[in-house]
């Protein structure tokens, strides 16, 4: 009788130990899973942050558009002009036209409209805007600003030939940055994609 009770006690203790061991394993597994999930979350977050740090826009808060006096002095001291104004089209009018084109692209592609933009149906509009840029801006700019405008025109042509909206996103970013650099346009993002912006950073003295 005593042996039977002892056997039962030993069996009960064995079962209890097994249950405790299973509980410990379960808790350990949960800890490992939680650690993996947190690690993936952190790595994913850092990856996203890294992507936008490398390929996304910078903050426009760090960009200070030069005054007209600073820009004119930089053009003189460097020997490089940005504008080729005339009596009919003064520098202020060239700057205004850059802003108008930027606002056009805001309306066409801004707020994720680019994701639904159809090149085929917009080809007549793209041809018109290409003509406007070529006739109303290109003849009145020089140096790095001319290079940026020619770059934008090339991207519009590429977009129409490839029927892809991607080049137009580049056009939008060019005029966005030019509007900030030359007109002190207020925005949160700055893409740093223009030769004009780089020239201003190098030539305009603080």
C-alpha positions as a Markdown table, in Angstrom:
| # | Residue | x | y | z |
|---|---|---|---|---|
| 1 | Unk | 0.0 | 0.0 | 0.0 |
| 2 | Unk | 2.8 | 2.3 | 0.9 |
| 3 | Unk | 4.6 | 1.4 | -2.3 |
| 4 | Unk | 1.5 | 2.2 | -4.3 |
| 5 | Unk | 1.2 | 5.7 | -2.7 |
| 6 | Unk | 4.8 | 6.3 | -3.2 |
| 7 | Unk | 4.5 | 5.3 | -6.9 |
| 8 | Unk | 1.6 | 7.7 | -7.3 |
| 9 | Unk | 3.5 | 10.5 | -5.6 |
| 10 | Unk | 6.5 | 9.9 | -7.8 |
| 11 | Unk | 4.3 | 9.8 | -10.9 |
| 12 | Unk | 2.6 | 13.0 | -9.8 |
| 13 | Unk | 5.9 | 14.7 | -9.3 |
| 14 | Unk | 7.1 | 13.5 | -12.7 |
| 15 | Unk | 4.0 | 14.9 | -14.4 |
| 16 | Unk | 4.4 | 18.2 | -12.6 |
| 17 | Unk | 8.0 | 18.4 | -13.6 |
| 18 | Unk | 7.1 | 17.7 | -17.2 |
| 19 | Unk | 4.4 | 20.4 | -17.1 |
| 20 | Unk | 6.9 | 22.9 | -15.7 |
| 21 | Unk | 9.4 | 22.0 | -18.4 |
| 22 | Unk | 6.8 | 22.4 | -21.1 |
| 23 | Unk | 5.9 | 25.8 | -19.6 |
| 24 | Unk | 9.5 | 26.9 | -19.6 |
| 25 | Unk | 9.9 | 25.8 | -23.2 |
| 26 | Unk | 6.7 | 27.7 | -24.2 |
| 27 | Unk | 7.9 | 30.8 | -22.4 |
| 28 | Unk | 11.3 | 30.5 | -24.0 |
| 29 | Unk | 9.7 | 30.1 | -27.5 |
| 30 | Unk | 7.5 | 33.2 | -26.9 |
| 31 | Unk | 10.6 | 35.2 | -25.9 |
| 32 | Unk | 12.4 | 34.1 | -29.0 |
| 33 | Unk | 9.5 | 34.9 | -31.2 |
| 34 | Unk | 9.0 | 38.3 | -29.6 |
| 35 | Unk | 12.7 | 39.1 | -30.0 |
| 36 | Unk | 12.6 | 38.1 | -33.7 |
| 37 | Unk | 9.5 | 40.2 | -34.3 |
| 38 | Unk | 11.0 | 43.2 | -32.6 |
| 39 | Unk | 14.3 | 42.8 | -34.5 |
| 40 | Unk | 12.5 | 42.6 | -37.8 |
| 41 | Unk | 10.4 | 45.7 | -36.9 |
| 42 | Unk | 13.5 | 47.7 | -35.9 |
| 43 | Unk | 15.5 | 46.5 | -39.0 |
| 44 | Unk | 12.5 | 47.3 | -41.2 |
| 45 | Unk | 12.2 | 50.8 | -39.7 |
| 46 | Unk | 15.9 | 51.5 | -40.1 |
| 47 | Unk | 15.7 | 50.2 | -43.7 |
| 48 | Unk | 12.9 | 52.5 | -44.5 |
| 49 | Unk | 14.6 | 55.4 | -42.8 |
| 50 | Unk | 17.8 | 54.6 | -44.7 |
| 51 | Unk | 16.0 | 54.4 | -48.0 |
| 52 | Unk | 14.4 | 57.8 | -47.6 |
| 53 | Unk | 17.7 | 59.2 | -46.3 |
| 54 | Unk | 19.4 | 58.1 | -49.5 |
| 55 | Unk | 16.8 | 58.5 | -52.1 |
| 56 | Unk | 14.0 | 60.6 | -50.6 |
| 57 | Unk | 13.7 | 64.4 | -50.4 |
| 58 | Unk | 15.7 | 66.5 | -48.0 |
| 59 | Unk | 14.1 | 69.1 | -45.8 |
| 60 | Unk | 13.5 | 72.4 | -47.5 |
| 61 | Unk | 14.0 | 74.2 | -44.2 |
| 62 | Unk | 17.7 | 74.1 | -44.7 |
| 63 | Unk | 17.5 | 75.9 | -48.1 |
| 64 | Unk | 17.7 | 79.6 | -48.1 |
| 65 | Unk | 17.0 | 81.3 | -51.4 |
| 66 | Unk | 19.4 | 84.1 | -52.1 |
| 67 | Unk | 18.3 | 87.7 | -52.4 |
| 68 | Unk | 18.3 | 89.4 | -55.8 |
| 69 | Unk | 21.4 | 91.3 | -54.8 |
| 70 | Unk | 23.2 | 88.1 | -53.6 |
| 71 | Unk | 22.3 | 86.3 | -56.8 |
| 72 | Unk | 23.5 | 89.2 | -59.0 |
| 73 | Unk | 26.8 | 89.4 | -57.1 |
| 74 | Unk | 27.3 | 85.7 | -57.4 |
| 75 | Unk | 26.8 | 85.8 | -61.2 |
| 76 | Unk | 29.3 | 88.7 | -61.5 |
| 77 | Unk | 32.0 | 87.2 | -59.2 |
| 78 | Unk | 31.7 | 83.7 | -60.8 |
| 79 | Unk | 31.4 | 84.9 | -64.4 |
| 80 | Unk | 28.4 | 82.6 | -64.8 |
| 81 | Unk | 25.0 | 84.0 | -65.6 |
| 82 | Unk | 21.7 | 82.2 | -64.7 |
| 83 | Unk | 19.4 | 84.6 | -66.6 |
| 84 | Unk | 19.4 | 86.2 | -70.0 |
| 85 | Unk | 16.7 | 88.9 | -69.5 |
| 86 | Unk | 15.4 | 91.3 | -72.0 |
| 87 | Unk | 13.3 | 94.5 | -71.8 |
| 88 | Unk | 10.2 | 92.5 | -72.6 |
| 89 | Unk | 11.1 | 89.6 | -70.4 |
| 90 | Unk | 13.0 | 90.8 | -67.2 |
| 91 | Unk | 14.4 | 88.4 | -64.6 |
| 92 | Unk | 11.3 | 88.7 | -62.5 |
| 93 | Unk | 9.2 | 87.5 | -65.4 |
| 94 | Unk | 11.5 | 84.5 | -65.9 |
| 95 | Unk | 11.2 | 83.6 | -62.3 |
| 96 | Unk | 7.5 | 83.9 | -62.5 |
| 97 | Unk | 7.3 | 81.6 | -65.4 |
| 98 | Unk | 9.3 | 79.0 | -63.5 |
| 99 | Unk | 6.8 | 79.2 | -60.7 |
| 100 | Unk | 3.9 | 78.9 | -63.2 |
| 101 | Unk | 5.4 | 75.7 | -64.6 |
| 102 | Unk | 6.0 | 74.3 | -61.1 |
| 103 | Unk | 2.4 | 75.0 | -60.2 |
| 104 | Unk | 1.3 | 73.3 | -63.4 |
| 105 | Unk | 3.1 | 70.1 | -62.4 |
| 106 | Unk | 1.7 | 70.4 | -58.9 |
| 107 | Unk | -1.7 | 70.2 | -60.4 |
| 108 | Unk | -0.9 | 67.4 | -62.8 |
| 109 | Unk | 1.2 | 65.1 | -60.6 |
| 110 | Unk | 1.0 | 66.3 | -57.0 |
| 111 | Unk | -0.8 | 64.5 | -54.1 |
| 112 | Unk | -0.1 | 61.1 | -55.8 |
| 113 | Unk | -1.9 | 62.0 | -59.0 |
| 114 | Unk | 1.1 | 60.7 | -60.9 |
| 115 | Unk | 0.0 | 57.1 | -59.9 |
| 116 | Unk | -3.1 | 57.5 | -62.2 |
| 117 | Unk | -1.5 | 59.7 | -64.8 |
| 118 | Unk | -2.0 | 58.4 | -68.4 |
| 119 | Unk | 0.7 | 59.6 | -70.8 |
| 120 | Unk | -1.3 | 58.7 | -73.9 |
| 121 | Unk | -4.3 | 60.8 | -72.9 |
| 122 | Unk | -2.1 | 63.6 | -71.7 |
| 123 | Unk | 0.2 | 63.8 | -74.8 |
| 124 | Unk | -1.4 | 66.9 | -76.2 |
| 125 | Unk | -1.0 | 68.7 | -72.9 |
| 126 | Unk | 2.6 | 67.5 | -72.6 |
| 127 | Unk | 3.4 | 68.8 | -76.1 |
| 128 | Unk | 1.9 | 72.2 | -75.2 |
| 129 | Unk | 3.9 | 72.5 | -71.9 |
| 130 | Unk | 7.1 | 71.4 | -73.7 |
| 131 | Unk | 6.6 | 74.2 | -76.3 |
| 132 | Unk | 5.9 | 76.7 | -73.5 |
| 133 | Unk | 9.1 | 75.7 | -71.7 |
| 134 | Unk | 11.2 | 75.7 | -74.9 |
| 135 | Unk | 9.9 | 79.1 | -76.1 |
| 136 | Unk | 9.1 | 81.0 | -72.9 |
| 137 | Unk | 11.9 | 79.9 | -70.5 |
| 138 | Unk | 14.8 | 78.3 | -72.4 |
| 139 | Unk | 15.8 | 81.4 | -74.5 |
| 140 | Unk | 16.1 | 83.5 | -71.3 |
| 141 | Unk | 18.3 | 81.3 | -69.1 |
| 142 | Unk | 21.9 | 80.4 | -69.1 |
| 143 | Unk | 24.6 | 78.4 | -67.3 |
| 144 | Unk | 23.4 | 75.8 | -64.8 |
| 145 | Unk | 19.8 | 77.0 | -65.1 |
| 146 | Unk | 19.8 | 76.4 | -68.8 |
| 147 | Unk | 21.2 | 72.9 | -68.1 |
| 148 | Unk | 18.3 | 72.2 | -65.7 |
| 149 | Unk | 15.7 | 73.4 | -68.2 |
| 150 | Unk | 17.2 | 71.3 | -71.0 |
| 151 | Unk | 17.2 | 68.3 | -68.6 |
| 152 | Unk | 13.5 | 68.9 | -67.9 |
| 153 | Unk | 12.7 | 69.1 | -71.7 |
| 154 | Unk | 14.6 | 65.9 | -72.3 |
| 155 | Unk | 12.6 | 64.1 | -69.6 |
| 156 | Unk | 9.3 | 65.3 | -71.1 |
| 157 | Unk | 10.4 | 63.9 | -74.5 |
| 158 | Unk | 11.5 | 60.6 | -72.9 |
| 159 | Unk | 8.2 | 60.3 | -71.0 |
| 160 | Unk | 6.2 | 60.6 | -74.2 |
| 161 | Unk | 8.4 | 58.2 | -76.2 |
| 162 | Unk | 8.3 | 55.6 | -73.4 |
| 163 | Unk | 4.8 | 56.3 | -72.2 |
| 164 | Unk | 6.1 | 56.3 | -68.7 |
| 165 | Unk | 5.3 | 58.8 | -66.0 |
| 166 | Unk | 8.6 | 58.3 | -64.2 |
| 167 | Unk | 10.5 | 61.0 | -66.2 |
| 168 | Unk | 7.7 | 63.5 | -65.5 |
| 169 | Unk | 8.3 | 63.0 | -61.8 |
| 170 | Unk | 11.8 | 64.1 | -62.5 |
| 171 | Unk | 10.5 | 67.2 | -64.3 |
| 172 | Unk | 8.3 | 68.1 | -61.4 |
| 173 | Unk | 11.2 | 67.8 | -59.0 |
| 174 | Unk | 13.4 | 70.0 | -61.1 |
| 175 | Unk | 10.9 | 72.8 | -61.2 |
| 176 | Unk | 10.0 | 72.3 | -57.5 |
| 177 | Unk | 13.7 | 72.8 | -56.6 |
| 178 | Unk | 14.1 | 75.7 | -58.9 |
| 179 | Unk | 11.1 | 77.4 | -57.5 |
| 180 | Unk | 12.6 | 77.0 | -54.0 |
| 181 | Unk | 16.1 | 78.1 | -55.0 |
| 182 | Unk | 15.1 | 81.1 | -57.1 |
| 183 | Unk | 11.7 | 82.2 | -55.8 |
| 184 | Unk | 11.9 | 81.2 | -52.1 |
| 185 | Unk | 8.9 | 78.9 | -52.7 |
| 186 | Unk | 7.7 | 77.5 | -49.4 |
| 187 | Unk | 7.7 | 73.7 | -49.2 |
| 188 | Unk | 8.7 | 71.0 | -46.8 |
| 189 | Unk | 10.7 | 68.9 | -49.3 |
| 190 | Unk | 13.8 | 69.7 | -51.4 |
| 191 | Unk | 15.0 | 67.0 | -53.8 |
| 192 | Unk | 18.4 | 68.4 | -54.6 |
| 193 | Unk | 18.3 | 67.5 | -58.3 |
| 194 | Unk | 19.3 | 70.8 | -60.0 |
| 195 | Unk | 22.6 | 72.2 | -61.1 |
| 196 | Unk | 21.2 | 75.6 | -60.2 |
| 197 | Unk | 20.8 | 74.6 | -56.6 |
| 198 | Unk | 24.3 | 73.3 | -56.4 |
| 199 | Unk | 25.7 | 76.4 | -58.1 |
| 200 | Unk | 23.9 | 78.7 | -55.6 |
| 201 | Unk | 25.3 | 76.6 | -52.7 |
| 202 | Unk | 28.8 | 77.0 | -54.0 |
| 203 | Unk | 28.8 | 80.6 | -55.3 |
| 204 | Unk | 26.4 | 82.6 | -53.1 |
| 205 | Unk | 28.4 | 83.7 | -50.0 |
| 206 | Unk | 26.8 | 83.8 | -46.7 |
